């Protein structure tokens, strides 16, 4: 039992020391991501649907509208961005977040600015174009900002946190259990 406690103490100490920086970054960015709307990192567009969801413009066309808007804003050649032959270059799109209840789609592009174009799904009207400031936080939180191998660092930090918690509870619980087993019995009665 004593050897397990010593090993737990060493594991607890060194995992805590070695993973502190990663865990602090993950904790801070996690809190910031939880409150990204309130902190202004994510543009919110108040919008009521202009038509029934069944009347929506096809995703292909919504993607083309978003890419054309991004090309106009950046001054790039529209045919280069949206494809000269009418095809949408899906390699330029990171993701499309369709929100039928709000009647819009948010198209996030794979560019340096992390541009997001919000488009009405029924009319195809562009509602908002701007930068997504929370993307850097997401990439920092996951370790992706430093490259592929650093994503594993986030996983290692999570495992280190789990082991630190387990060994911490072990170190807290063992003295309490030891005291209950070594405590002499109290006399009963009036002796």
C-alpha positions as CSV (number, residue, x, y, z in Angstrom):
1,X,0.0,0.0,0.0
2,X,2.8,2.4,0.9
3,X,4.6,1.7,-2.5
4,X,1.4,2.5,-4.4
5,X,1.1,5.8,-2.4
6,X,4.7,6.7,-3.2
7,X,4.2,5.9,-6.9
8,X,1.0,7.9,-6.9
9,X,2.7,10.9,-5.3
10,X,5.5,10.9,-7.9
11,X,3.1,10.4,-10.8
12,X,0.8,13.1,-9.4
13,X,3.7,15.5,-8.9
14,X,5.5,15.1,-12.2
15,X,2.4,14.9,-14.4
16,X,1.1,18.0,-12.7
17,X,4.4,19.8,-13.3
18,X,4.9,18.6,-16.9
19,X,1.4,19.2,-18.1
20,X,0.7,22.5,-16.4
21,X,1.3,24.8,-19.4
22,X,-0.8,22.6,-21.8
23,X,-3.6,22.3,-19.3
24,X,-3.7,26.1,-18.6
25,X,-3.9,26.8,-22.4
26,X,-6.6,24.2,-22.8
27,X,-8.6,25.5,-19.8
28,X,-8.4,29.2,-20.8
29,X,-9.3,28.5,-24.5
30,X,-12.1,26.2,-23.4
31,X,-13.7,28.9,-21.3
32,X,-13.2,31.4,-24.1
33,X,-14.8,29.1,-26.6
34,X,-17.8,28.5,-24.3
35,X,-18.4,32.2,-24.3
36,X,-17.3,33.0,-27.9
37,X,-20.6,34.8,-28.7
38,X,-20.5,37.0,-25.7
39,X,-16.8,37.8,-26.3
40,X,-17.5,38.8,-29.9
41,X,-15.4,36.0,-31.5
42,X,-18.3,34.7,-33.6
43,X,-20.5,36.9,-35.7
44,X,-24.2,36.4,-35.0
45,X,-26.7,37.3,-37.6
46,X,-30.3,37.8,-36.3
47,X,-32.4,36.6,-39.1
48,X,-35.9,35.2,-39.6
49,X,-36.5,32.7,-42.3
50,X,-37.8,34.4,-45.5
51,X,-39.6,31.2,-46.7
52,X,-40.3,27.6,-45.9
53,X,-37.3,25.3,-45.6
54,X,-38.7,23.2,-48.6
55,X,-38.1,26.3,-50.8
56,X,-34.4,26.5,-50.0
57,X,-31.8,27.2,-52.7
58,X,-29.6,24.0,-53.3
59,X,-26.4,23.8,-51.2
60,X,-24.3,24.0,-54.4
61,X,-25.8,27.3,-55.3
62,X,-25.5,28.7,-51.8
63,X,-21.8,27.7,-51.8
64,X,-21.3,29.4,-55.1
65,X,-23.0,32.6,-53.8
66,X,-20.7,32.6,-50.7
67,X,-17.6,32.0,-52.8
68,X,-18.6,34.8,-55.2
69,X,-19.2,37.2,-52.3
70,X,-15.8,36.3,-50.8
71,X,-14.2,36.9,-54.2
72,X,-15.9,40.3,-54.5
73,X,-14.7,41.3,-51.0
74,X,-11.1,40.2,-51.6
75,X,-10.8,41.6,-55.1
76,X,-10.0,38.1,-56.5
77,X,-11.2,36.8,-59.8
78,X,-14.7,35.4,-59.4
79,X,-14.0,32.6,-61.8
80,X,-10.9,31.6,-59.9
81,X,-12.8,31.5,-56.6
82,X,-16.1,30.0,-57.7
83,X,-14.9,27.9,-60.6
84,X,-15.1,29.1,-64.2
85,X,-17.1,26.2,-65.4
86,X,-19.9,26.6,-62.9
87,X,-18.6,24.0,-60.5
88,X,-17.9,25.0,-56.9
89,X,-14.3,24.5,-55.8
90,X,-15.2,22.7,-52.5
91,X,-11.6,22.7,-51.6
92,X,-12.0,26.4,-50.7
93,X,-14.8,25.6,-48.2
94,X,-14.0,24.4,-44.7
95,X,-17.6,23.8,-43.6
96,X,-21.2,24.8,-44.2
97,X,-23.4,25.2,-41.1
98,X,-27.0,25.1,-42.3
99,X,-29.5,26.5,-39.8
100,X,-33.0,25.8,-41.1
101,X,-34.7,27.3,-38.0
102,X,-32.9,30.6,-38.7
103,X,-33.2,30.3,-42.4
104,X,-29.5,30.7,-43.1
105,X,-26.3,28.9,-43.9
106,X,-22.9,29.9,-42.6
107,X,-20.2,29.1,-45.1
108,X,-16.7,29.1,-43.6
109,X,-13.9,29.3,-46.1
110,X,-10.4,27.8,-46.0
111,X,-8.5,31.1,-46.2
112,X,-6.1,32.9,-43.9
113,X,-8.7,35.2,-42.5
114,X,-11.2,32.3,-41.8
115,X,-13.9,34.3,-43.7
116,X,-17.5,33.3,-43.1
117,X,-20.3,34.2,-45.4
118,X,-23.8,34.0,-44.1
119,X,-26.5,33.4,-46.8
120,X,-30.3,33.3,-46.6
121,X,-31.2,29.7,-47.6
122,X,-34.4,30.7,-49.4
123,X,-33.5,33.8,-51.3
124,X,-29.7,33.4,-51.6
125,X,-29.1,36.9,-50.3
126,X,-25.8,37.5,-48.5
127,X,-26.6,38.5,-44.9
128,X,-23.1,38.9,-43.5
129,X,-19.5,38.5,-44.5
130,X,-16.7,38.7,-42.0
131,X,-13.8,37.0,-40.2
132,X,-14.3,34.2,-37.6
133,X,-12.1,35.1,-34.7
134,X,-12.9,31.9,-32.8
135,X,-11.1,29.6,-35.3
136,X,-7.7,30.4,-33.9
137,X,-9.0,29.6,-30.4
138,X,-10.3,26.3,-31.6
139,X,-7.0,25.4,-33.2
140,X,-5.0,26.5,-30.1
141,X,-7.4,24.5,-27.9
142,X,-6.9,21.3,-29.9
143,X,-3.2,21.9,-30.6
144,X,-3.9,22.0,-34.4
145,X,-2.4,25.6,-34.6
146,X,1.1,24.1,-34.1
147,X,0.7,21.3,-36.6
148,X,-0.6,17.7,-36.7
149,X,1.7,16.1,-34.1
150,X,0.7,18.8,-31.5
151,X,-2.9,17.6,-31.6
152,X,-1.7,14.5,-29.8
153,X,-0.3,16.9,-27.1
154,X,-3.8,17.9,-26.3
155,X,-4.7,14.2,-25.9
156,X,-1.7,13.6,-23.7
157,X,-2.6,16.6,-21.5
158,X,-6.1,15.2,-21.1
159,X,-4.7,11.8,-20.1
160,X,-2.2,13.5,-17.7
161,X,-5.1,15.5,-16.1
162,X,-7.1,12.3,-15.7
163,X,-4.1,10.5,-14.1
164,X,-3.4,13.5,-11.9
165,X,-7.0,13.5,-10.7
166,X,-6.9,9.8,-10.0
167,X,-3.6,9.9,-8.1
168,X,-4.7,13.0,-6.2
169,X,-7.8,11.2,-5.0
170,X,-5.7,8.2,-4.1
171,X,-3.4,10.5,-2.1
172,X,-6.3,12.1,-0.3
173,X,-8.2,8.9,0.3
174,X,-5.5,6.6,1.6
175,X,-4.7,8.6,4.8
176,X,-8.4,8.7,5.6
177,X,-8.8,5.0,5.1
178,X,-5.6,4.3,7.2
179,X,-6.9,6.4,10.1
180,X,-10.1,4.4,10.2
181,X,-8.3,1.1,10.3
182,X,-5.7,2.1,13.0
183,X,-8.0,4.1,15.3
184,X,-8.5,2.3,18.6
185,X,-12.0,1.3,19.5
186,X,-13.7,3.6,21.9
187,X,-14.7,2.1,25.3
188,X,-18.4,1.5,25.6
189,X,-20.5,2.0,28.6
190,X,-19.4,3.8,31.8
191,X,-16.1,2.0,32.5
